[in-house]
Amino acid sequence: RIYYSARLPNKGYVPLGMRLDSWHSFRNIKSNPEFAMKKSSERNFAFNAIFSRDTNDDRGTLADIIEGKRHKYSDLTIKTSIAERWSMIVNGPQYDQLDTDAYIEVMLDSVFTLAPAGHNPECYRLYETVEAGSIPVMVKGDLHYKNRKYHFKCREGLYKWYDAPMLVLDSWKDLFPVVEGLMADKGALDEMQSKMIAWYDKTMRKTVSEFEDFMLDNDVATAS
């Protein structure tokens, strides 16, 4: 698995997918005979905000918005777990990040999942979000910006997601008013969810096919 970059357009690309520990948690939860993927209209949280502040300056700005006055004056039911520092290891009492079982449970019960850019524009959270039937939320600056401090090594790193029917905001300041408006129409939320899942399934199948073709073409080139 590698990050996508327009700097390497002809290289084989395998999407990041879910983080391994998240995948194990998700598989265990789905193995319950009573498990059923909730529609957006049936979920308890309007959105979740589960991230660490220190991997990107904009995450600190987002955290301040969520923890500030806009949160206090909003009626949205949300779940937040914002750590001061990122850690690769999250499943332990000594870490202030949410453990992966709780993380996946929250996503499965959230209409939207905030996906602010971290070390790179493409991140595990995007895949985990859609696998859980939640809808990713990003800002245009993270989705399209090509030359900023955190993205330059992965130019157009989210190119494969440009046409995804996720929620893309002009600014994180728009988060609460936009989500509040969307939450008022339950039928439209279910439609957004269905479109997101259908896009993801089609895109992943296409990506697998392209990678297989890439490998087969390279095998032929090597053999000749």
C-alpha positions in Angstrom: 0.0 0.0 0.0 1.3 3.4 -0.9 0.1 7.1 -0.8 -1.1 8.3 -4.2 0.9 11.1 -5.8 0.6 12.8 -9.2 4.4 12.8 -9.2 4.3 9.1 -9.9 1.4 8.7 -12.3 2.5 5.5 -13.9 3.2 3.5 -10.8 1.0 0.8 -9.5 -1.3 2.1 -6.8 -2.8 0.1 -3.9 -5.1 2.3 -1.7 -4.2 2.5 2.0 -7.5 1.0 3.1 -8.2 0.6 6.7 -5.5 0.5 9.4 -4.9 -3.1 10.4 -6.0 -2.7 14.0 -9.2 -0.9 12.8 -9.9 -3.6 10.3 -9.6 -6.3 13.1 -12.0 -4.3 15.3 -14.4 -3.8 12.4 -14.3 -7.5 11.5 -15.0 -8.5 15.1 -18.0 -6.2 15.4 -19.4 -7.4 12.1 -19.1 -11.0 13.2 -21.9 -10.5 15.7 -25.0 -12.2 14.2 -27.1 -9.2 15.3 -24.9 -6.7 13.5 -26.6 -4.5 10.9 -25.3 -1.4 9.2 -27.4 1.5 10.2 -28.8 4.0 7.8 -27.7 7.6 8.3 -31.1 8.5 9.5 -30.8 5.8 12.3 -27.5 7.0 13.7 -27.0 8.7 17.0 -24.1 11.1 16.2 -24.4 13.9 13.7 -20.6 13.7 13.3 -17.5 12.5 15.1 -14.2 14.3 15.6 -11.5 11.8 16.5 -8.0 13.0 15.7 -4.8 14.3 17.2 -3.9 18.0 17.1 -0.2 17.8 16.3 -0.1 16.2 12.9 -1.3 19.2 11.0 -1.8 22.9 12.0 -5.3 23.0 10.6 -6.3 20.2 13.0 -5.6 22.6 15.9 -7.8 25.2 14.3 -10.6 22.6 13.8 -10.3 21.4 17.4 -10.6 25.0 18.6 -13.8 25.4 16.5 -15.3 22.3 17.9 -14.4 23.0 21.5 -15.3 26.7 21.3 -18.5 28.7 21.2 -19.9 27.1 18.1 -20.1 23.8 19.9 -21.7 25.3 23.0 -24.5 26.9 20.9 -25.2 23.9 18.7 -27.9 21.2 19.4 -26.0 18.6 17.4 -25.2 15.3 19.1 -21.5 14.7 18.4 -18.7 12.5 19.6 -15.3 14.0 20.1 -11.9 12.5 21.1 -9.1 15.0 20.4 -5.7 14.0 21.5 -2.8 16.5 22.0 -0.3 14.2 20.4 -0.4 11.5 17.7 0.7 8.0 18.6 1.0 4.9 16.3 0.0 2.8 19.3 -3.5 3.6 20.5 -4.8 0.5 22.3 -3.5 1.1 25.8 -4.5 3.0 29.0 -1.4 5.2 28.8 -2.5 6.8 25.5 -5.1 9.5 25.2 -6.4 8.4 21.8 -9.6 6.4 21.5 -9.0 2.7 21.2 -9.9 1.1 17.9 -12.9 -0.9 19.1 -14.5 2.3 20.4 -13.3 4.2 17.4 -15.1 1.9 14.9 -18.2 1.7 17.1 -18.5 5.5 17.0 -18.0 5.6 13.2 -20.7 3.0 12.8 -23.1 5.3 14.7 -22.1 8.6 13.0 -23.7 10.2 10.0 -20.5 12.1 9.2 -16.9 11.6 10.1 -14.5 14.5 10.1 -11.4 13.7 8.0 -8.9 16.6 8.4 -5.6 16.0 6.6 -2.8 14.7 8.9 0.7 13.8 7.9 -0.6 13.2 4.3 -3.8 14.1 2.5 -4.7 10.5 2.0 -5.3 8.7 5.3 -6.7 5.5 6.7 -9.7 7.4 8.2 -11.2 8.0 4.7 -11.4 4.3 4.1 -12.5 3.4 7.6 -15.2 6.0 7.4 -16.9 4.7 4.3 -16.4 1.0 5.3 -18.4 2.0 8.4 -21.2 3.6 6.4 -20.3 7.1 7.5 -19.8 10.1 5.2 -16.3 11.8 5.2 -16.1 15.5 5.8 -13.2 17.5 4.4 -12.3 21.0 3.4 -11.5 22.1 -0.1 -8.0 23.1 1.0 -7.1 19.6 2.0 -8.8 18.0 -1.0 -7.3 20.0 -3.8 -4.3 22.0 -2.5 -1.1 20.9 -4.2 1.8 22.8 -2.7 1.2 23.3 1.0 3.6 22.3 3.7 2.1 18.9 4.5 1.1 17.8 1.0 4.0 18.6 -1.4 5.5 15.1 -1.3 2.1 13.7 -2.3 1.0 16.1 -5.0 -2.7 15.8 -5.7 -2.7 13.1 -3.1 -6.5 12.9 -3.1 -6.9 12.8 -6.9 -8.7 9.5 -6.7 -11.3 11.1 -4.3 -12.0 14.2 -6.3 -15.4 12.9 -7.5 -16.4 11.2 -4.3 -19.9 12.3 -3.1 -18.6 13.2 0.4 -19.2 16.5 2.2 -16.6 19.1 1.2 -16.6 22.4 3.1 -15.1 25.7 2.1 -13.8 26.1 5.6 -14.0 24.3 8.9 -15.9 27.4 10.2 -18.8 26.1 8.1 -19.0 22.8 9.9 -21.8 23.4 12.3 -24.2 25.4 10.2 -23.8 23.1 7.2 -24.2 19.8 9.2 -27.2 21.3 11.1 -28.9 22.0 7.8 -28.2 18.6 6.4 -29.4 16.8 9.5 -32.9 18.3 9.0 -33.6 16.0 6.0 -33.3 12.4 7.0 -34.2 11.1 3.6 -31.5 13.1 1.9 -28.9 11.8 4.5 -29.8 8.2 3.6 -29.4 9.1 -0.1 -26.0 10.7 0.6 -24.9 7.5 2.4 -26.1 5.2 -0.4 -24.2 7.3 -3.1 -21.0 7.3 -1.0 -21.1 3.6 -0.5 -21.8 3.0 -4.2 -19.0 5.3 -5.3 -16.6 3.6 -3.0 -17.5 0.1 -4.1 -17.1 1.1 -7.8 -13.9 3.0 -7.2 -12.2 0.1 -5.2 -13.2 -2.4 -7.9 -11.8 -0.2 -10.6 -8.6 0.4 -8.6 -8.1 -3.4 -8.1 -8.6 -4.0 -11.9 -6.1 -1.2 -12.8 -3.5 -2.6 -10.4 -3.9 -6.2 -11.8 -3.5 -4.8 -15.3 -0.4 -2.9 -14.1 1.2 -6.1 -12.6 0.3 -8.2 -15.7 1.8 -5.6 -18.0 5.0 -5.5 -16.0 5.2 -9.2 -15.9 5.1 -9.3 -19.7 7.7 -6.5 -19.9 10.0 -8.4 -17.6 9.5 -11.7 -19.4 10.3 -10.2 -22.7 
